[in-house]
Amino acid sequence: MLILASPPEAEYFFADFKQDDSFAFLRGCTFYYPYKKSLEALEVVYTILHKRQSGEDKNRYTVTLIWDEYMANILALQGEDKKKAADVMNKVSEILMLGRSLGVRFICSCQRPDAKAFPDGSRLNYGIIMILGAPMRSIYEMLMPKEYIEMVENRQFERGEGILLLQGSDLHFDIVNIGLHFFLKNVRPHAASCSEA
């Protein structure tokens, strides 16, 4: 949905740490970075951020890093190389804190948005928060202002249902499962041409 609604010059980089078959249709695309290559996607986007920040790149078209299973990737990296993991988390924090006005965005999915993967409060810089079907209060406490927690506390969500919080707005309860179906139906055919790249 995001890709289809963007201007043609917008760039997307998809880091797929899990690399199961969910995004197999993207595997031939130049913007697809599977498993261990997910860090390469971060480096490309981080470099763009710094070129824009220094004035070397005057463009402000949207550049978006979409990172599936970010938390799992960070945990795996922490087990291999703690210094490298810290460097990655700091770069993500910098994108979250500085990227908005420079046209650089970060979207991630994770099972549990633990603070240890978002140093210095960087997870508070997300403009849109979507939580699907999380039964644990701690998940909401990690991402939402306290005044909204009680609104969610006893609510039961079905598959694909959850909350949507836009920065500076009211809390919305929505069925958001349609977003994935729209993506798979409409973006997958466009990505099919990537396998020829």
Secondary structure, 3 states (H helix, E strand, C coil): CCCCCCCCCCEEEEEECCCCHHHHHHCCCCCEEEHHHHHHHHHHHHHHHHHHHHCCCCCCCCEEEEEECHHHHHHHHHHHCHHHHHHHHHHHHHHHHHHHHHCEEEEECCCCCCHHHCHHHHHHHCCEEEEECCCCHHHHHHHCCHHHHHHHCCCCCCCCEEEEEECCCCEEEEECCHHHHHHHHHHHHHHHHHHHC
